[in-house]
Amino acid sequence: MQQKLKALLSKSHGCMKNRSDFVFRQCTPKDADKINEMVLWFLTTSFATESMKLKPEDAKDVAKYYLDSYLLNGQSIGVFEKSNGRLAGLGLFSIENYGSKVNMEKVPEPYRRQVRLQIAAEDGVVTGKSPELGTYGLVQLCTVYPQYARSGMASEIDAVAADIFKFHGCRALSGSISSSYVLKLCLRAGFEVTGKIKLADYVDSVTGEKPFTDAQPPHDFFYWVHKPLYPTQNKL
């Protein structure tokens, strides 16, 4: 099984011209420091909307939550430069049951408003379905460092994610998006927008406040995207 999964991670989908310069592989405990650094960067810096960025002291707890929950689950992957081992991209993925809900008690308090936004955008597309449907793949976090942007790496990670979830028998791939650039990549990859929220108008279901009024075009909407995988009956 591990050999077949390793072969899937090595397969090129043609999104990157220089894919041979990188290694796509499952995350290991030795990667924890590099991945923690990337997640901290993602949480504090990468969002186009300032109000979505976390304070460094809050981001530490949220990064720990991400690593504890998804780093070693057997589905998450890192993209590393072959020449020096430097981390270039990251996909934290999980297999979820249709109908299952987020356990907010496990989510660090500073991040709960973002998770509530995700829940609002998802709006029952997967959580509102019957558990009899089985499982789907959820993109918890996917990012690449700026120097690798527009290299096709993000699209390649998405294609690899689809392979991973097909391998595990999942019916579909789902996730949230706050970037109009990433949205274009997902639409080209066959995702459908199933939820769309104008950030400036969004009202938090718990606080009653509008936390993201500073959102500006072209990143002024928050999306939930979904793509059927149509897995075959037999796993690889």
C-alpha positions in Angstrom: 0.0 0.0 0.0 2.8 2.5 0.9 4.6 1.8 -2.3 1.5 2.5 -4.4 0.9 5.7 -2.5 4.5 6.7 -2.9 4.1 6.1 -6.7 1.1 8.4 -6.7 3.0 11.2 -5.0 5.8 10.8 -7.6 3.4 11.0 -10.6 3.6 14.3 -12.5 0.3 15.9 -13.6 2.0 18.4 -15.9 1.3 21.5 -13.9 5.0 22.2 -13.1 7.8 22.4 -15.7 10.4 21.7 -13.1 8.6 19.1 -11.0 11.7 16.9 -11.2 13.5 19.4 -9.0 11.1 18.8 -6.1 10.0 15.8 -3.9 6.4 15.4 -3.1 6.0 13.1 0.0 4.1 12.4 3.1 5.0 14.5 6.1 7.2 13.0 8.9 8.0 14.0 12.5 11.4 15.4 11.2 9.5 17.9 9.1 7.6 19.4 12.0 9.8 22.5 12.5 9.8 23.5 8.8 6.1 22.9 8.6 5.3 24.8 11.8 7.3 27.8 10.4 5.3 27.6 7.1 1.9 27.4 8.9 2.9 30.4 11.1 3.7 32.3 8.0 0.5 31.3 6.4 -1.6 32.4 9.4 0.1 35.7 10.0 1.1 36.9 6.6 -0.5 35.2 3.6 -4.1 36.4 3.8 -5.0 39.4 1.5 -7.5 40.7 4.0 -5.7 42.2 7.0 -8.4 41.2 9.5 -8.0 37.5 8.6 -4.4 37.5 9.7 -3.6 36.2 13.2 -1.4 37.9 15.7 1.9 36.0 16.2 1.0 34.9 19.7 -2.3 33.5 18.6 -0.9 31.9 15.5 1.4 29.7 17.7 -1.6 27.9 19.2 -3.4 27.5 15.9 -0.2 26.2 14.2 0.1 23.6 17.0 -3.5 22.6 16.4 -2.9 22.1 12.7 0.2 20.0 13.2 -1.2 18.0 16.0 -4.4 17.3 14.0 -3.1 16.7 10.5 0.7 16.5 10.2 1.1 12.7 10.6 -2.4 11.5 9.5 -1.0 9.8 6.4 -2.7 12.1 4.0 -0.8 15.4 4.4 2.1 16.1 2.1 5.0 18.5 1.8 6.9 19.6 -1.3 10.6 19.9 -0.8 13.4 21.1 -3.0 15.4 18.0 -4.0 18.8 19.8 -3.9 18.6 21.1 -0.3 15.5 19.8 1.4 13.9 23.2 1.7 10.1 23.2 2.2 8.4 24.9 -0.7 4.7 23.9 -0.4 2.3 22.2 1.9 -1.0 20.4 1.8 -2.6 19.5 5.1 -5.4 17.1 4.2 -7.9 15.0 6.1 -10.5 12.3 5.3 -13.9 13.2 6.7 -17.2 11.4 6.9 -20.1 12.9 5.2 -22.4 14.4 7.8 -19.7 15.0 10.4 -19.4 18.4 12.0 -16.5 20.4 13.2 -15.7 20.0 16.9 -15.3 23.7 17.9 -14.0 22.8 21.3 -10.8 21.5 19.7 -10.3 24.7 17.7 -8.2 27.4 19.4 -10.3 30.4 20.4 -8.4 32.9 18.2 -9.2 30.8 15.1 -12.9 30.0 15.8 -14.2 33.0 13.9 -12.4 31.8 10.7 -13.8 28.3 11.3 -17.3 29.7 11.7 -16.8 31.6 8.4 -15.8 28.3 6.8 -18.9 26.6 8.2 -21.1 29.3 6.8 -19.6 29.0 3.4 -19.8 25.2 3.4 -23.5 25.5 4.2 -24.2 21.7 4.4 -22.6 20.7 1.1 -20.8 17.9 2.9 -21.8 18.2 6.6 -25.5 18.1 5.6 -25.3 14.8 3.7 -25.9 11.3 5.0 -23.0 9.4 6.5 -24.1 6.5 4.2 -22.3 8.4 1.4 -19.0 7.5 2.9 -16.0 9.8 3.0 -14.7 12.9 1.2 -11.3 14.6 1.2 -11.0 18.0 3.0 -8.2 20.5 2.3 -7.4 21.9 5.7 -4.6 24.1 4.6 -2.8 24.4 1.3 -0.1 26.9 0.5 3.3 27.6 -1.2 5.9 30.1 -0.3 5.8 33.3 -2.5 9.0 32.5 -4.4 7.2 29.4 -5.8 4.0 31.1 -6.7 2.9 30.9 -10.3 5.1 27.9 -10.8 2.2 25.6 -11.1 3.0 24.1 -7.7 -0.3 24.8 -6.1 -2.1 23.2 -9.0 0.2 20.2 -8.8 -0.6 19.8 -5.0 -4.3 19.9 -5.8 -3.9 17.2 -8.4 -1.9 15.0 -6.0 -4.5 15.6 -3.3 -7.2 14.2 -5.7 -5.0 11.1 -6.3 -4.5 10.6 -2.6 -8.2 10.8 -1.8 -9.2 8.6 -4.7 -6.7 6.1 -3.4 -8.5 6.1 -0.1 -11.9 5.7 -1.7 -13.2 9.2 -1.1 -16.1 10.5 -3.2 -15.1 14.2 -3.5 -12.7 16.9 -2.5 -13.8 20.0 -0.7 -12.3 23.2 0.9 -12.5 26.9 1.5 -10.8 29.7 -0.4 -10.1 33.4 0.5 -8.0 34.2 -2.6 -9.3 35.1 -6.0 -6.1 33.8 -7.5 -6.5 30.4 -5.9 -10.1 30.4 -6.9 -9.1 30.6 -10.6 -6.8 27.7 -10.1 -9.5 25.6 -8.5 -12.0 26.4 -11.2 -9.5 25.3 -13.9 -9.0 22.1 -11.9 -12.7 21.3 -12.1 -14.0 22.6 -8.7 -17.4 24.1 -8.4 -18.2 27.1 -6.2 -20.9 25.8 -3.9 -20.8 28.7 -1.3 -19.9 32.4 -1.7 -19.9 35.0 1.1 -19.2 38.7 0.7 -16.7 39.3 3.6 -17.7 42.8 4.3 -21.4 41.8 4.9 -20.6 38.6 6.8 -22.1 38.5 10.4 -20.4 36.2 12.9 -23.0 33.7 14.2 -21.7 33.9 17.7 -20.5 37.5 18.2 -23.0 39.2 15.9 -20.2 41.3 14.6 -18.8 41.9 11.1 -15.2 40.9 11.5 -14.0 41.3 7.9 -15.2 44.7 6.8 -11.8 45.6 5.5 -11.9 43.1 2.7 -11.2 44.7 -0.7 -11.6 43.5 -4.3 -10.5 41.2 -5.8 -10.3 39.3 -2.5 -13.6 40.5 -1.0 -15.4 37.1 -1.2 -14.9 33.8 0.7 -15.7 30.6 -1.1 -16.4 27.0 -0.5 -15.4 24.7 -3.5 -16.2 21.1 -4.1 -15.2 18.6 -6.8 -16.5 15.0 -7.2 -13.7 12.5 -7.6 -15.8 9.5 -9.0 -13.5 6.9 -7.4 -13.5 3.4 -8.9 -14.8 0.5 -6.9 -11.4 -1.0 -6.3 -8.6 1.0 -4.7 -5.2 1.1 -6.3 
